[in-house]
Amino acid sequence: MSTEGDLLHTVTADNISESRRRLGRMMVWGSAAVFFLLAAMQFLHDTGHSDIGFATWRPVLFAYLLWATALCGAQVVVNGEKGKRTLFVLPAALFVISLVVFPLLFALYVSFTNWNLASLNGPQPNGWDNMRQMWSDAFYWNALKNMVYYVLAVSVEYVIAFGLALLLNAQIRARKFFRVVFLLPLMLSPVAVSWMVGKSMMEIRFGPLARLARDLGWDSPSFFGTPEMARFMIMAMDAWTFIPFMMIMLLAGLQALPREVIEASKVDGASGWQSFKEVIFPLMLPVSVTAIVIRIIFKLKLADIIINITSGGPGGATDSVTSFIFREYRDRSNVGYGTLLAMVYLVLIVIFITLLLKAVSRFMERPA
């Protein structure tokens, strides 16, 4: 049998000389040395430790582009055909680094500065002052406590979404119509929901819901007047917006279940509850876990509804960490302190999601 077709897919090793390899390494390390030298020099200049530097970080950006170009070119110089295949991935990786790593490093630097936008002095390093302020900031810790309530509310949203998914998966009349109706909140922006529902329908004087509450005997229908009521209404509006997201994921999982297993449980005499408890729910665990984890990630970013309706009030009862940080930037123009709070919150999110995924993985791997 001829092996000519197989040879077409075989990449032979290039005969690359040692001098060519040295040239490639010099390209990478030389450009890297220029980049790190300019970055260190500019950092020392901006922090006031050196008079040598540039007016902006633009030369450092050009040095990074030079290093990235040299790194890509060195792959071909050193590895030949194998290096050409690396170029399909390497530029994208370098682009991600420039969009993620560098802003994080800059944010870390800003976190330890006193940078108020109302001042003309720019960022001024202040050591651990921002960290000490955070430890004594009762409003920030209150916002973290509120996030516990908001995340726990996901369990209630999951129960409601699962019930709606079971309903829409059943053979009911106008099933397609109800699917469209239940998905409508997902098509609305949370900002639009906050204005239409929170600012208009629940307006204490002329809102239709407030009028209905007065007709039913509530003398002063203030939906956001007490901490508990305000927090509950924020949870309700956020849930109304995102329950359809969980519902559609669970509905897709229900429709993908093997019908033979469900029919077999009915033949064995299992009731509807027994069929759900012993067959449907265990089979839906992977989809359920995915929906819950994604919803928690969205919940950790909750801010827009709070900002538009209560601005964190009354007394910080509805504040989320994101809305509190937003007000540090907008109302107080405190960029340094706000960035530190954001960095700490990012670390907490990474730790929480990592532990959550590990717990979910262990739960899914345990024997039935």
Backbone torsions as a table, in degrees:
resi	resn	phi	psi	omega
1	MET	NA	138.6	-178.5
2	SER	-75.3	138.9	178.9
3	THR	-107.4	18.3	-177.3
4	GLU	-64.7	-37.7	179.3
5	GLY	-63.8	-37.3	179.3
6	ASP	-68.5	-34.3	-178.2
7	LEU	-67.1	-23.5	179.9
8	LEU	-65.8	-23.7	-178.0
9	HIS	-100.7	7.8	-178.6
10	THR	-96.5	126.5	178.6
11	VAL	-101.7	113.9	-179.3
12	THR	-80.0	151.5	179.5
13	ALA	-69.1	135.6	179.3
14	ASP	-77.4	145.4	176.6
15	ASN	-88.9	88.7	-174.6
16	ILE	-101.8	126.3	-178.6
17	SER	-74.5	161.3	-179.6
18	GLU	-68.5	-33.6	178.2
19	SER	-65.2	-36.2	178.1
20	ARG	-68.1	-37.0	177.6
21	ARG	-65.9	-40.7	178.2
22	ARG	-62.8	-38.6	178.1
23	LEU	-61.5	-43.4	179.2
24	GLY	-63.5	-42.0	179.2
25	ARG	-66.2	-37.8	178.0
26	MET	-64.6	-37.4	177.2
27	MET	-60.0	-44.8	-176.7
28	VAL	-70.8	-52.7	-174.5
29	TRP	-71.3	-33.1	176.8
30	GLY	-64.9	-48.4	178.9
31	SER	-66.6	-35.1	177.5
32	ALA	-65.2	-39.4	179.0
33	ALA	-63.9	-41.2	178.0
34	VAL	-62.9	-42.9	-178.3
35	PHE	-63.7	-50.1	-177.4
36	PHE	-69.3	-32.4	177.2
37	LEU	-65.3	-45.6	178.6
38	LEU	-66.1	-38.9	-180.0
39	ALA	-64.7	-44.2	179.0
40	ALA	-65.7	-40.7	-180.0
41	MET	-64.3	-41.8	-179.8
42	GLN	-69.6	-35.9	178.0
43	PHE	-64.3	-45.3	178.1
44	LEU	-63.7	-34.8	178.6
45	HIS	-68.1	-43.0	-177.8
46	ASP	-71.2	-29.2	179.0
47	THR	-86.3	-0.2	176.3
48	GLY	83.7	12.1	-179.3
49	HIS	-92.2	-6.8	-179.6
50	SER	-151.6	149.5	177.1
51	ASP	-92.1	-7.1	-178.3
52	ILE	-92.4	121.4	179.9
53	GLY	174.3	-169.8	-177.5
54	PHE	-118.0	165.6	179.5
55	ALA	-70.9	-32.8	178.5
56	THR	-133.4	176.5	178.8
57	TRP	-88.7	10.5	-176.7
58	ARG	-61.4	-42.1	175.9
59	PRO	-59.4	-33.5	177.2
60	VAL	-67.0	-38.1	176.4
61	LEU	-61.8	-44.1	178.0
62	PHE	-63.8	-36.6	177.8
63	ALA	-65.8	-37.1	176.8
64	TYR	-65.5	-41.8	177.3
65	LEU	-63.1	-37.7	176.4
66	LEU	-62.8	-45.2	179.3
67	TRP	-64.8	-41.2	179.4
68	ALA	-63.5	-41.7	178.3
69	THR	-65.8	-43.1	178.8
70	ALA	-64.3	-38.0	179.4
71	LEU	-64.8	-42.1	178.8
72	CYS	-66.9	-43.4	179.3
73	GLY	-66.0	-35.2	-179.5
74	ALA	-66.4	-26.2	178.4
75	GLN	-62.3	-39.0	179.0
76	VAL	-75.9	-38.6	-179.0
77	VAL	-64.8	-41.7	-174.8
78	VAL	-85.4	-40.8	-171.4
79	ASN	-108.4	-6.7	176.8
80	GLY	67.4	-128.6	-177.9
81	GLU	-62.5	-35.8	177.7
82	LYS	-63.5	-36.6	178.1
83	GLY	-67.4	-31.8	177.7
84	LYS	-63.8	-36.0	177.3
85	ARG	-68.2	-30.6	177.7
86	THR	-64.8	-28.9	-178.0
87	LEU	-67.0	-12.9	176.3
88	PHE	-72.8	-21.4	-175.4
89	VAL	-115.8	-38.3	-171.5
90	LEU	-59.2	-46.3	179.5
91	PRO	-59.7	-38.3	178.5
92	ALA	-65.1	-40.3	178.6
93	ALA	-64.0	-41.9	177.8
94	LEU	-65.2	-35.2	178.0
95	PHE	-66.6	-41.4	177.4
96	VAL	-63.0	-41.3	178.1
97	ILE	-58.9	-43.2	-178.1
98	SER	-67.1	-28.0	-178.2
99	LEU	-92.4	-18.2	-175.8
100	VAL	-114.4	-54.8	-172.2
101	VAL	-68.4	-48.4	-177.9
102	PHE	-62.2	-45.9	175.2
103	PRO	-61.1	-34.6	177.4
104	LEU	-66.0	-41.5	177.7
105	LEU	-64.5	-40.6	177.8
106	PHE	-65.8	-40.5	178.3
107	ALA	-64.7	-37.0	177.3
108	LEU	-63.4	-38.8	177.1
109	TYR	-66.5	-44.5	-179.0
110	VAL	-64.3	-29.1	-177.6
111	SER	-61.7	-24.1	-178.4
112	PHE	-109.2	33.6	177.1
113	THR	-129.0	160.4	171.9
114	ASN	-101.9	96.5	-174.4
115	TRP	-123.3	103.1	176.4
116	ASN	-109.9	128.1	-176.3
117	LEU	-66.4	-17.8	176.9
118	ALA	-78.0	-10.6	-179.9
119	SER	-98.3	148.7	179.9
120	LEU	-91.6	0.8	-174.7
121	ASN	-85.4	-14.0	-178.0
122	GLY	76.8	-168.8	-178.9
123	PRO	-68.8	128.5	178.3
124	GLN	-119.5	118.5	-178.7
125	PRO	-57.0	133.6	-179.4
126	ASN	-131.1	19.3	175.1
127	GLY	65.4	-129.2	-175.6
128	TRP	-97.7	17.1	-177.5
129	ASP	-62.7	-41.9	179.6
130	ASN	-63.4	-38.9	179.6
131	MET	-65.6	-41.9	178.3
132	ARG	-65.6	-37.0	177.8
133	GLN	-65.4	-37.4	179.7
134	MET	-64.5	-42.2	-178.9
135	TRP	-61.7	-29.7	-178.7
136	SER	-100.3	6.7	-177.7
137	ASP	-89.1	100.4	-178.0
138	ALA	-66.2	-30.3	-178.8
139	PHE	-69.1	-34.8	178.5
140	TYR	-68.5	-43.7	178.8
141	TRP	-68.4	-31.0	174.4
142	ASN	-65.4	-39.1	177.3
143	ALA	-64.5	-39.3	176.0
144	LEU	-63.2	-38.9	177.7
145	LYS	-64.9	-39.9	177.8
146	ASN	-62.7	-34.2	179.2
147	MET	-63.6	-29.3	175.3
148	VAL	-63.4	-44.2	177.6
149	TYR	-62.4	-43.8	-177.9
150	TYR	-64.8	-40.4	-180.0
151	VAL	-69.1	-39.4	178.2
152	LEU	-64.1	-27.4	178.7
153	ALA	-65.6	-17.0	178.8
154	VAL	-62.4	-31.8	179.2
155	SER	-63.1	-40.1	177.3
156	VAL	-67.8	-41.2	177.8
157	GLU	-60.8	-38.2	179.9
158	TYR	-64.2	-42.0	179.7
159	VAL	-62.9	-45.1	179.4
160	ILE	-64.6	-43.5	-179.4
161	ALA	-63.9	-40.2	179.3
162	PHE	-65.2	-41.4	177.8
163	GLY	-62.1	-42.9	177.7
164	LEU	-65.4	-38.7	178.6
165	ALA	-64.0	-41.5	176.9
166	LEU	-63.5	-39.2	179.3
167	LEU	-64.4	-45.4	-177.9
168	LEU	-74.8	-17.0	176.7
169	ASN	-86.2	-14.6	179.7
170	ALA	-79.3	164.7	-179.5
171	GLN	-85.4	78.2	179.2
172	ILE	-110.3	160.8	179.0
173	ARG	-71.9	146.3	179.3
174	ALA	58.1	37.3	-177.4
175	ARG	-63.1	-42.6	-179.6
176	LYS	-65.2	-36.3	178.6
177	PHE	-63.6	-45.9	-179.7
178	PHE	-66.2	-32.0	177.0
179	ARG	-62.1	-42.7	179.1
180	VAL	-66.9	-41.9	-178.2
181	VAL	-63.6	-43.9	-178.5
182	PHE	-70.1	-19.9	179.3
183	LEU	-87.9	-10.8	-176.9
184	LEU	-58.1	-43.1	179.5
185	PRO	-58.6	-32.0	-179.9
186	LEU	-67.3	-24.2	-179.2
187	MET	-80.1	-11.0	-178.6
188	LEU	-94.0	145.8	174.8
189	SER	-73.6	142.3	175.1
190	PRO	-56.3	-30.8	176.7
191	VAL	-65.6	-42.0	177.9
192	ALA	-65.1	-39.5	178.3
193	VAL	-63.0	-43.2	-178.9
194	SER	-63.4	-36.8	-179.3
195	TRP	-78.8	-41.8	-177.4
196	MET	-70.8	-42.5	-176.0
197	VAL	-92.5	-57.1	-174.1
198	GLY	-70.1	-43.0	-175.3
199	LYS	-88.4	-25.9	-175.4
200	SER	-106.5	-62.7	-174.2
201	MET	-68.4	-31.3	-179.3
202	MET	-100.0	12.0	178.0
203	GLU	-61.6	130.8	-166.3
204	ILE	-66.2	-25.2	-176.2
205	ARG	-94.9	-50.8	-171.4
206	PHE	-119.5	0.6	-178.9
207	GLY	-66.3	140.1	-178.8
208	PRO	-60.7	-36.2	178.1
209	LEU	-69.0	-35.9	176.9
210	ALA	-66.8	-39.1	177.6
211	ARG	-65.3	-41.8	177.8
212	LEU	-62.2	-40.5	179.0
213	ALA	-64.4	-37.8	177.7
214	ARG	-67.3	-38.1	178.1
215	ASP	-65.2	-27.4	179.9
216	LEU	-87.9	0.4	174.5
217	GLY	111.2	1.7	178.7
218	TRP	-86.1	111.3	-172.7
219	ASP	-64.3	-47.7	-177.9
220	SER	-126.2	84.8	-174.6
221	PRO	-75.5	80.4	177.5
222	SER	-99.2	105.5	-175.8
223	PHE	-74.4	-17.6	-177.7
224	PHE	-126.6	25.9	-176.4
225	GLY	-85.1	-31.6	179.9
226	THR	-110.7	152.5	-177.8
227	PRO	-58.4	-45.6	-176.8
228	GLU	-65.6	-44.8	-179.3
229	MET	-65.8	-41.9	-179.4
230	ALA	-63.6	-43.1	179.8
231	ARG	-64.8	-39.9	179.2
232	PHE	-64.5	-40.7	-179.0
233	MET	-68.1	-36.4	176.2
234	ILE	-63.5	-44.9	177.8
235	MET	-60.5	-41.4	-177.2
236	ALA	-65.1	-44.8	-179.7
237	MET	-67.3	-40.3	177.3
238	ASP	-65.6	-39.3	178.2
239	ALA	-65.3	-42.7	-180.0
240	TRP	-60.1	-31.7	-179.4
241	THR	-76.6	-37.2	-169.8
242	PHE	-110.9	-8.3	174.8
243	ILE	-58.2	-40.3	176.7
244	PRO	-57.5	-30.3	178.0
245	PHE	-63.8	-46.9	176.9
246	MET	-67.1	-38.0	-178.4
247	MET	-61.4	-43.1	-176.9
248	ILE	-69.1	-33.8	175.9
249	MET	-67.2	-44.3	179.3
250	LEU	-67.6	-36.4	177.7
251	LEU	-64.3	-40.8	176.6
252	ALA	-62.4	-39.2	177.4
253	GLY	-65.9	-39.9	178.6
254	LEU	-63.9	-39.5	-179.4
255	GLN	-72.0	-18.3	178.6
256	ALA	-91.0	-3.7	179.8
257	LEU	-67.8	143.8	177.9
258	PRO	-67.8	120.7	-178.0
259	ARG	-65.9	-27.3	-177.0
260	GLU	-63.0	-38.9	-178.6
261	VAL	-67.3	-41.9	-179.8
262	ILE	-66.5	-43.1	178.5
263	GLU	-64.5	-35.6	179.0
264	ALA	-64.9	-37.7	178.2
265	SER	-65.6	-36.1	177.2
266	LYS	-68.6	-39.0	178.0
267	VAL	-63.5	-35.3	178.6
268	ASP	-73.8	-2.5	176.0
269	GLY	93.2	14.4	-179.9
270	ALA	-73.4	137.5	175.6
271	SER	-73.7	174.4	-180.0
272	GLY	-60.8	-42.1	179.0
273	TRP	-67.1	-42.1	179.0
274	GLN	-64.5	-39.3	178.1
275	SER	-63.9	-39.3	178.2
276	PHE	-68.4	-45.1	-174.6
277	LYS	-69.8	-40.2	-172.5
278	GLU	-95.5	-20.7	-174.1
279	VAL	-120.9	-60.2	-171.0
280	ILE	-67.4	-51.3	-176.3
281	PHE	-62.5	-45.9	176.9
282	PRO	-60.8	-39.3	179.4
283	LEU	-69.1	-24.7	-178.2
284	MET	-89.5	0.4	-176.8
285	LEU	-58.0	-46.5	179.7
286	PRO	-59.0	-42.4	179.0
287	VAL	-68.5	-39.8	-179.9
288	SER	-62.4	-45.2	-179.8
289	VAL	-62.7	-43.0	178.9
290	THR	-61.3	-45.5	-179.8
291	ALA	-62.8	-41.6	-178.2
292	ILE	-67.7	-43.8	-178.6
293	VAL	-64.0	-44.5	179.0
294	ILE	-63.9	-40.2	179.4
295	ARG	-65.2	-38.6	177.8
296	ILE	-62.8	-40.3	178.5
297	ILE	-61.0	-43.0	176.4
298	PHE	-65.2	-38.0	-177.9
299	LYS	-65.6	-34.3	179.9
300	LEU	-65.3	-15.5	178.5
301	LYS	-100.8	9.8	-176.3
302	LEU	-57.9	123.4	179.3
303	ALA	-157.1	-42.6	-167.8
304	ASP	-62.7	-43.8	179.1
305	ILE	-63.9	-41.8	-179.2
306	ILE	-64.8	-45.4	-178.1
307	ILE	-61.4	-41.1	-174.9
308	ASN	-77.1	-30.0	-172.8
309	ILE	-100.4	-56.6	-171.3
310	THR	-111.8	-15.8	-173.5
311	SER	54.0	33.2	178.6
312	GLY	91.7	-11.4	-177.1
313	GLY	-81.6	179.0	-5.3
314	PRO	-78.1	129.5	177.8
315	GLY	64.2	31.4	179.7
316	GLY	78.4	12.4	-175.7
317	ALA	-68.6	-28.9	-178.2
318	THR	-106.0	3.2	-175.7
319	ASP	-62.6	135.1	164.1
320	SER	-102.8	166.4	-179.7
321	VAL	-62.6	-40.0	-178.2
322	THR	-65.6	-42.4	179.2
323	SER	-67.8	-34.8	178.1
324	PHE	-66.6	-43.2	178.1
325	ILE	-64.2	-38.1	178.4
326	PHE	-58.9	-42.0	-179.6
327	ARG	-71.4	-29.0	174.5
328	GLU	-61.9	-37.5	178.3
329	TYR	-76.3	-49.4	-171.2
330	ARG	-76.3	-49.4	-173.1
331	ASP	-84.1	-38.4	-175.4
332	ARG	-105.1	-8.2	-179.6
333	SER	53.7	29.5	-175.8
334	ASN	-94.7	83.9	-174.5
335	VAL	-69.1	-42.6	-177.6
336	GLY	-61.8	-51.7	-178.9
337	TYR	-67.1	-41.0	178.6
338	GLY	-62.8	-37.9	178.6
339	THR	-67.8	-37.9	176.6
340	LEU	-61.9	-44.0	178.3
341	LEU	-60.7	-40.4	179.2
342	ALA	-65.5	-40.1	179.6
343	MET	-66.3	-41.6	177.7
344	VAL	-63.9	-41.9	178.7
345	TYR	-64.5	-37.0	177.2
346	LEU	-62.3	-44.0	178.4
347	VAL	-61.9	-43.7	179.2
348	LEU	-63.0	-38.9	178.9
349	ILE	-65.6	-44.6	179.9
350	VAL	-60.5	-44.0	179.1
351	ILE	-64.4	-45.3	-177.9
352	PHE	-63.9	-47.2	-178.5
353	ILE	-66.4	-37.5	178.1
354	THR	-62.6	-47.2	178.2
355	LEU	-64.1	-38.6	179.2
356	LEU	-63.5	-45.1	-179.9
357	LEU	-66.3	-36.7	177.1
358	LYS	-66.0	-41.8	178.2
359	ALA	-64.4	-40.7	178.3
360	VAL	-64.4	-42.0	-180.0
361	SER	-62.3	-42.9	178.0
362	ARG	-66.3	-38.2	179.1
363	PHE	-65.2	-38.9	-178.9
364	MET	-74.1	-26.6	-177.3
365	GLU	-88.6	-10.6	-178.1
366	ARG	-69.0	148.3	-179.1
367	PRO	-67.0	145.4	-179.6
368	ALA	-68.8	NA	NA
